[in-house]
């Protein structure tokens, strides 16, 4: 005998589990987009490291543009927004960041010069490894392996983190507007979901963002007036 409709209790899926389910559907539906996204992110890094210059700047900006547009349109707008309306705002922010890179191809002067300063190169590479490697390993260790992983190139947190690390190579000619959205997302969303949903792997992008912001604060700190040497032969 079937139960009456009144006896059937509506089962509400917790938001945390719903998000994980949507991420899993996203990764399976668009596979192998996750692999291509990771390859594109590493390709941008490879071009910048192997042969820095105008052509590599162009390639890096095109690839970053595609990654941010993909995440904004396909991940947030196409997958999350139907269930969480706030994702429309996130989609707009990620699309705007992608547009920054696209416009800079024609009208900007963003330059990636990793060898201008050795300490910046080392710090950026460490942060890149954290975003691209440590993040998925930690997520898997915490029980959120594939297909529930958000990966660099197609997942918002790792993509924001690796973008910030790559932008450290531009500090000789900084453009603060490029850092704003990635840092805001990595810090805000990273700390928020770690605290609310216990996705502790998202603290990795948050840590990357904090490190980059501290690095920027030090790099853009006003320098003191130049020290004036007394003229030769001048009396003291």
Helices and strands as residue ranges (DSSP letters): G 5-7, H 15-30, H 33-50, H 54-70, I 71-80, H 87-107, H 118-129, I 130-134, H 135-141, H 156-167, G 168-173, H 177-197, H 202-219
